[in-house]
């Protein structure tokens, strides 16, 4: 009889332990399967921010507006890679530029401008401000989501900025279609919040 009671006691302890483990697993699961977290928060590493958690379906909260990322363009120039995330939610075509150089994020907010009647040259005046050429080059690109571009191709660019760097200007030519003009400005991570896109149905969690 004593041995039977001991066996019953062991079984009860094991069942209780399994129940506690399952409860803890259910409690932790939201944090690892698409729970909305800001990858630019202070407790998140810089390497956790990028196209893996900012891509089609992600939300960018900026200026009181929630923008949806419609598509992401990944650009490669040699070993250097940067991203343009096309946004839906405001007035006009807007996009968020993301670069990482020497471990530091460089973030820019852009608006496509049509009808300005300007082209790339040494100096370009837009919005009564003089922009001087900063860099230029060519890159290969690949697309994800809705971008209005082919899945892959080549582009060339010429980037400008004002003397104090507060105003940016960019000319981009996608696959020889002609120059597109955008104006922008630098951003700091604290100016907006990013909520990564949830994992695809059936995924076993989200890895930044």
Secondary structure, DSSP 8 states (H G I E B T S, - for coil): -HHHHHHHHHHHHHHHHHHHHHHHHHHHHGGGTT----TTSTTS-GGG-STTTSSTT-EEEETTEEEEEEEEEEEEETTEEEEEEEEESSSS-EEEEEEEETTEEEEEEEEEE-S-----SSEEEETTEEEEEEEEEEEEEEEEES-SS-SEEEEEEEEEE-TTSSSEEEEEEETTS-EEEEEEEEE-GGGEEEE-----TT------
